[in-house]
Amino acid sequence: MLIKEFKEKKKEFLVHIEVEKNLSNNTLKSYNSDLECFYEFWEKINISNKVDHPIKLAIERFLVTLYHKKTQKSSIARKLSCFKSFEKFLKIQGITLSLQLSRPKIDKKLPVFLSIDEIFYLLDKINADDLPTKLPVRDNAILELLYATGIRCSELVSIKIKDIDLEQKTIRIWGKGSKERIVLFGEKAKEKIQKYILKERNPIVSKDEYLFVGYHETTLTARTVQRIIEMFRKFLKIEKQITPHKIRHSFATHLLNQGVDLRMVQELLGHKSLASTEKYTHVSMEQLSEICNKIHPINKMKKV
């Protein structure tokens, strides 16, 4: 395949993964960006060398360039996933690339999370009047719901009135790949949602409307939620950053520390693989190790 045919196949591929594979919007945007970046590189080396390079050679040169630029391993790994998916799509259409791509080994990072005391301080000790926002009740309900359910930021902004059952305290969530699951929340979250609906959200709305909206009834964006969480962080006077995803990390870590079954946490988080959930067990073990080092009597004994 040469560069002229690639642009058309790229469009078909993006439609394919959106309609047939039901991949998330974030994945679609990332794959589109990766393929566009590759196209620009391919076009550049064709002009520079005055040769129309075939796609396989162009991909190999593109990846080598990324390694030389010391691009993050996670970014390279995502581009490899994109090329592998594109290769499978082309194979269905009778075009074989025979790419031999090996994924770089990515160093595992332990998730950053807040302590239970830090979370409770943000949820219970800060007065609504002290929040520098026009919708303090909404923002408080958002933080409460993120921690109560462990849902992703993208999932929170997508909740519609019809998705939430206040009596049963459940929410129907549409996660990655349009995968459906039910999440649970407690009485406190229920009270804060009801308070938000009565005080700041028009209670007489269509069930198809979103639960959380902006000041002018506009659709809430993930970026707005990130700013809300950053606003709360300033009350803690700590150096570490707090994001909606770190609230999700806190939810998972705290449940496991309280003895909740790993597979149950996997279901609540909407993880496809148990391996994605297992990283939180490492956090728990690290905490236990630190506690043992501090309080175990043998560590207090003087060396002879």
TORLOBA-358992 format. One line per field, with one value per residue (C-alpha): z, y, x. Coordinates in nm, 4 decimals. Layout:
N
z = c(Z_...)
y = c(Y_...)
x = c(X_...)
***
This chain:
304
z = c(0.0000_-0.0931_0.0664_-0.1668_-0.0756_0.2962_0.3500_0.2229_0.4211_0.7327_0.7118_0.6631_0.9566_1.1966_1.0984_1.1460_1.5014_1.5996_1.4581_1.4677_1.7653_1.9786_2.0973_2.3254_2.1924_2.3619_2.1790_1.8492_1.8971_1.9949_1.6957_1.4593_1.6008_1.5773_1.2146_1.1200_1.2838_1.0899_0.7634_0.8064_0.8745_0.5721_0.3465_0.4732_0.4056_0.0586_-0.0316_0.1293_-0.0456_-0.3635_-0.3276_-0.2595_0.0357_0.0909_0.4168_0.5944_0.5486_0.6446_0.9706_1.0607_1.0013_1.1944_1.5011_1.4882_1.4866_1.7944_1.9815_1.8831_2.0046_2.3370_2.3113_2.6210_2.6123_2.6848_2.3807_2.1565_2.2938_2.2034_1.8488_1.8148_1.9236_1.6635_1.3851_1.4888_1.4785_1.1405_1.0129_1.1194_0.9457_0.6206_0.6372_0.6307_0.3071_0.1560_0.2192_0.4115_0.5805_0.7811_1.0460_1.3196_1.6034_1.9594_2.2395_2.4612_2.8250_3.0242_3.3804_3.6106_3.8179_4.1410_4.1421_4.3476_4.5844_4.8773_5.2302_5.3820_5.6139_5.3188_5.1305_5.4351_5.4995_5.1472_5.1647_5.5195_5.6491_5.3673_5.3713_5.0434_5.1019_5.1048_4.7575_4.4866_4.2432_4.1295_4.1790_4.5107_4.5725_4.2291_4.2731_4.6139_4.4705_4.1866_4.4264_4.6487_4.3538_4.2049_4.5347_4.6167_4.2832_4.1451_3.8009_3.5362_3.4621_3.1109_3.2658_3.5180_3.2591_3.0528_3.3301_3.2299_3.4626_3.3420_3.4302_3.8031_4.0499_4.3752_4.5552_4.4807_4.4898_4.1588_3.8316_3.4898_3.3453_2.9856_3.0066_2.7562_2.4356_2.5303_2.7937_3.0375_3.4136_3.7328_4.0082_4.3632_4.5899_4.9521_5.1437_5.1652_4.7876_4.7439_4.9742_4.7916_4.4498_4.5715_4.7228_4.3942_4.1911_4.4236_4.4699_4.1502_3.8880_3.7374_3.8883_3.6003_3.3165_3.0594_3.1660_2.8586_2.9909_3.1653_3.5448_3.5820_3.3739_3.3601_3.4966_3.1874_3.1616_2.9163_2.8840_3.1459_3.0045_3.1492_3.1645_3.3905_3.6271_3.6371_3.7369_4.0110_4.1609_4.1366_4.3264_4.6108_4.6149_4.7233_5.0529_5.1421_5.1095_4.9715_4.6873_4.5015_4.2173_4.2430_3.9362_3.8899_3.8090_4.1393_4.3175_4.1319_4.2536_4.6085_4.5805_4.4678_4.7176_5.0151_4.9260_4.9002_5.2278_5.3884_5.2643_4.9613_4.7112_4.4158_4.1565_4.3112_4.2806_3.9196_3.8473_4.0132_3.8223_3.4911_3.4225_3.1397_3.2849_3.6475_3.5868_3.5638_3.9129_4.0658_4.0670_4.3666_4.5680_4.5310_4.6836_4.9754_5.0357_5.0242_5.2912_5.5076_5.4748_5.5810_5.8819_5.9873_5.9687_6.1984_6.4634_6.4741_6.8079_6.6435_6.4588_6.7900_6.9393_6.9784_6.7877_7.0095)
y = c(0.0000_0.3479_0.6808_0.7749_0.4654_0.5014_0.8166_0.6512_0.3317_0.5386_0.6909_0.3480_0.2093_0.4829_0.4196_0.0457_0.0730_0.3178_0.1212_-0.2402_-0.2361_0.0245_0.1769_0.4805_0.8375_0.8830_0.5787_0.7031_1.0442_0.8848_0.6469_0.9282_1.1437_0.8566_0.7791_1.1467_1.1848_0.8807_1.0164_1.3467_1.1557_0.9296_1.2276_1.4035_1.1125_1.0601_1.4229_1.4183_1.0985_1.1537_0.7960_0.6668_0.4369_0.1376_0.1452_-0.1315_0.0431_0.3777_0.2334_0.0783_0.4069_0.5968_0.3721_0.3909_0.7710_0.7603_0.5521_0.7914_1.0862_0.9013_0.9151_0.7765_0.3996_0.4277_0.6519_0.4110_0.1177_0.2932_0.3624_-0.0047_-0.1043_0.1339_-0.0168_-0.3718_-0.2884_-0.1196_-0.4270_-0.6567_-0.4263_-0.4326_-0.8126_-0.8349_-0.6366_-0.8667_-0.6453_-0.8102_-0.5998_-0.8709_-0.6250_-0.7718_-0.5275_-0.5943_-0.3890_-0.2047_-0.3093_-0.0372_0.0305_-0.0178_0.2861_0.2458_0.4556_0.7762_0.8069_1.0115_0.8811_0.8209_1.1195_1.3459_1.2336_1.2762_1.6210_1.7329_1.5833_1.6780_1.9680_2.2226_2.4524_2.5160_2.8916_2.8564_2.7007_2.9543_2.8386_2.9413_2.5857_2.4627_2.2028_2.0489_2.0418_1.8782_1.6168_1.5455_1.4797_1.2650_1.0581_1.0070_0.8671_0.6735_0.4877_0.4930_0.5870_0.7530_1.1245_1.0502_0.8218_1.0840_1.3562_1.1028_1.0147_1.0957_1.1387_0.8080_0.6223_0.6911_0.5139_0.7107_0.4536_0.1611_0.3907_0.2586_0.4131_0.2502_0.3367_0.3089_0.2485_0.1868_0.0218_0.1028_-0.1713_-0.1440_-0.1942_-0.0979_0.0973_0.1569_0.4614_0.5276_0.7414_1.0402_1.0540_1.0194_1.3167_1.5329_1.4468_1.5291_1.8552_1.9480_1.8709_2.0792_2.3765_2.4121_2.1780_2.2294_1.9351_1.9352_1.8046_1.5284_1.1898_1.2030_1.5101_1.4857_1.4842_1.7273_2.0453_2.3776_2.7149_2.7926_2.4374_2.3527_2.0042_1.9426_1.8556_1.6326_1.9376_2.1164_1.8180_1.8225_2.1907_2.1117_1.8464_2.0842_2.3444_2.0946_2.0043_2.3563_2.3020_2.0148_2.2168_1.9162_1.8986_1.5954_1.6556_1.5347_1.4355_1.2565_0.9416_0.9652_0.9747_0.6505_0.5104_0.6112_0.4347_0.1070_0.1154_0.1929_-0.0897_-0.3436_-0.2208_-0.2874_-0.6473_-0.6232_-0.9069_-0.8182_-0.9423_-0.7303_-0.4228_-0.5226_-0.5302_-0.1929_-0.0301_-0.1839_-0.3358_-0.5877_-0.7664_-0.8561_-0.7547_-0.3914_-0.4163_-0.6058_-0.2961_-0.1720_-0.4791_-0.3701_-0.0355_-0.2105_-0.4388_-0.1418_0.0300_-0.2825_-0.3143_0.0465_-0.0020_-0.3182_-0.1395_0.1325_-0.0628_-0.4155_-0.4627_-0.6229_-0.2982_-0.1120_-0.3406_-0.1926_-0.3524_-0.5386)
x = c(0.0000_0.1223_0.0406_-0.2480_-0.4478_-0.3668_-0.5714_-0.8904_-0.8278_-0.7651_-1.1147_-1.2714_-1.0722_-1.1887_-1.5519_-1.4930_-1.3561_-1.6303_-1.9264_-1.8080_-1.5714_-1.7530_-1.4264_-1.4427_-1.4250_-1.0878_-0.9466_-1.0906_-0.9289_-0.5961_-0.5921_-0.6878_-0.4083_-0.1558_-0.2428_-0.2367_0.1042_0.2287_0.0838_0.2698_0.5944_0.5373_0.4683_0.7807_1.0194_0.8650_0.9335_1.2781_1.3934_1.1898_1.0644_0.7126_0.7884_0.5552_0.3588_0.5502_0.8847_0.7301_0.5878_0.9244_1.1063_0.8380_0.8786_1.2590_1.2301_1.0062_1.2631_1.5443_1.3363_1.2966_0.9184_0.7444_0.7042_0.3323_0.2866_0.4816_0.2789_-0.0459_0.0763_0.1716_-0.1794_-0.3180_-0.1034_-0.1942_-0.5659_-0.5174_-0.3304_-0.6190_-0.8678_-0.6672_-0.6400_-1.0220_-1.0067_-0.7465_-0.4436_-0.1584_0.1101_0.2932_0.4050_0.6237_0.5731_0.6885_0.5398_0.7937_0.8034_0.6302_0.7390_0.4430_0.3537_0.1643_-0.1544_-0.1556_-0.4490_-0.5796_-0.6067_-0.9499_-0.8951_-0.8153_-1.1262_-1.3501_-1.2073_-1.2967_-1.6461_-1.7461_-1.5381_-1.5577_-1.8579_-2.0372_-2.0014_-1.6230_-1.6081_-1.5092_-1.7786_-2.1275_-2.2563_-2.1108_-2.3837_-2.3284_-1.9513_-1.9826_-2.2203_-1.9758_-1.6866_-1.9089_-2.0344_-1.6873_-1.5621_-1.8816_-1.8849_-1.5288_-1.6611_-1.4453_-1.4744_-1.6099_-1.8733_-1.9821_-2.0494_-2.2495_-2.4998_-2.8559_-3.1537_-3.3003_-2.9766_-3.0011_-3.2318_-3.2355_-3.4505_-3.2199_-2.9131_-2.7798_-2.6606_-2.6504_-2.3106_-2.1924_-1.8190_-1.5408_-1.6572_-2.0203_-2.0019_-2.2913_-2.2614_-2.4415_-2.2632_-2.3788_-2.3735_-2.4672_-2.7141_-2.4790_-2.4337_-2.8114_-2.8745_-2.6200_-2.7642_-3.1172_-2.9952_-2.8267_-3.1412_-3.3597_-3.1240_-2.9222_-3.0673_-3.4097_-3.6052_-3.8578_-3.6436_-3.6609_-3.5262_-3.3019_-3.1185_-2.7829_-2.7735_-2.4849_-2.4893_-2.3083_-2.4185_-2.6265_-2.7681_-2.4897_-2.3394_-2.0723_-1.7286_-1.4586_-1.2303_-1.4796_-1.4846_-1.1035_-1.1130_-1.3662_-1.1367_-0.8400_-1.0471_-1.0974_-0.7258_-0.6314_-0.8134_-0.5801_-0.2587_-0.0694_0.1808_0.0427_-0.1986_-0.5567_-0.7557_-1.0900_-0.8909_-0.7024_-1.0390_-1.1133_-0.7794_-0.8721_-1.2104_-1.0486_-0.7616_-0.9867_-1.2284_-0.9460_-0.7962_-1.1345_-1.1284_-1.3607_-1.3099_-1.0847_-1.3337_-1.6085_-1.3869_-1.3133_-1.6875_-1.7488_-1.4612_-1.5677_-1.2258_-1.2212_-0.9194_-0.8518_-0.4890_-0.6016_-0.7507_-0.4590_-0.2367_-0.4364_-0.3350_0.0285_-0.0631_-0.2331_0.0675_0.3020_0.0941_0.0895_0.4657_0.5130_0.2851_0.4694_0.8023_0.6705_0.4795_0.6234_0.8082_1.1122_1.1852_1.2021_1.4655_1.8103_2.0928_2.3388)
***
